[in-house]
């Protein structure tokens, strides 16, 4: 065998091995992302929180301190929040209006409204936050959701 034949065989083996590893990795990643939803920013949702014109049938929760929460969200009826860090709040109270007004912001992080979507992009709730990253894990069988905003500062949650 000459040098070029050996080089070509090694090259084909390397490419085959790389493709096999890539396919396995893609299958693994797609399985991990299967139950994750997402948030989609929405100026309409932001306006709803700023004006207080929110759906009354939603179940509302806040994340962070009562005086300065990191996020406030509402879930559609039928959906249950699975969390120990979120606490319920009534939408028609003065406390709720205070929370949305004094939602935590920092230099470079501004409040925005977003729709909470399941893995098939179906709206299951709304959120008002300044967190740049929000993870949403959905269990469609039990209709439970975990929403985990990235909190930029420490402290009581």
N, C-alpha and C positions, 0 to 999 in steps of 0.2 A: 504494500500500500504506500502510496506517496503521501507527502505532507498535506496536500490540499484535500485529499479524501478524509484523512484523520481530522483535519480542522473542520471540515463540513459536518462530519458526524458529531463532533463535540458541540458545534454550533446548533445543530438540530436538536440534540439532547437538551441543551440549555434552554432553548426556546420552548420546547415541550414542557420542561419542568416549570418554567416561569408561567406558562399558560395554565397548567394544572393548579399551581398555587394560587393564581389569580381567580380562577373559577371557584375554588374552595373558599377563598376569602370573600368573594361576592355573595356566595350562598350563605355564609355565616353572617355577614352584615345584613343581608335582607331579612334573615330570621330575627335578628336583634331589633330591627326597626319596625317590625310588623305591628306592634301594639302602640306605637307612638303617634300621637297627633301633633298638632303645631298651632302656633298663633299666627294670625294674618292681620297686620295693622289695618285700622279702619278709621278714617276721620269721622265717620258717622257715629261709631261707638265712642270715640273721644268726646264728641259733642254731646252725646247722651249723658255721659258721666259729668261733664262740665255744667250742663243745664239742669241735671236732676230728672230728666225725662227718660227714666229707665223702666224696663218691663217689670211690673209689680209681681208677676208670677214666678220670677226667677228666685233662686235661693242664693243669698249674698254672703260672702265671707271676706275676711281681710287677713293679710299676712304682715306681721311686724308689730310695732307698737300701736296702741290705739291712738295716740297723739300724733304719730308720724308713720303710718303704715308704708310698706314697700309696694303693696299691691292690694287692689280690691277687685273681686270678681263676682260674677253672677252665673249660676248654672241653670240650664233649662229644667223644668219640672221632669221628674223621672230619673234624673242623673244624681248620683251621690258622690260627694267628695270624700276621698280616703286620705286623711292627713291628721297629724297631731299638731301641726304648726299653724294651720288656718283656723280662725274662729268665726262663728256666725255673727252677723250684724243685720239688723232690720233696715230695709231701704228707706222707710218713711220716717226715720228719726233724725234729729239734729246731729247726733253723733256721726251718722253716715255722711251727711253733707260736710261736716267738719273733716272727716277722713279724706274725702275726695278732694277737698280744697288743699289740705296740707299733706298730700301724698309725697313721700320722700323723693327729693331731687338733689342732684349734686352737679357740680360743674361738668358739663358734657353729657349728662343724663337727663333727659326731659320726659315728662309724662306723655304717654300715648295710649290710645284705646285700641283694642284688638279683639277679633273674634277668636274663640277657642274652637278648634276643628278636630274631629276624630281622624283616624288614618285614611278614611275615604273622603276627606274634605267636607264633611257634613258639620254644620255649626251646632255646638252643644253648649255654648256659653259665651260670655264676654269678660274682658279683663281690662283694667286700667292700672298701669304700672309705669315705672321708669327703668325697670330692669332690661338690660340689653338682650338677655337670653332667658327664655322660659321653656322648660321641658314639660311636655304633656304626655302622660301615660294613660292609655284608655283600655278598659276591659269592657268590650261591648256585650259580653254574655251577662255580666252582673250589673251593667250600666253604672260602673264606678270609674272615677277619674282621679288621677293625681296630677296636680299642677305645682311645679317647682320653679319659682322665679329665682334667678341668681341675685342674691343680696350682696350689694357692693360694700356694705359696712357690717361690722359685728354688732353684738348687743342682743337684747332680749327679743325673741321672735314669738 
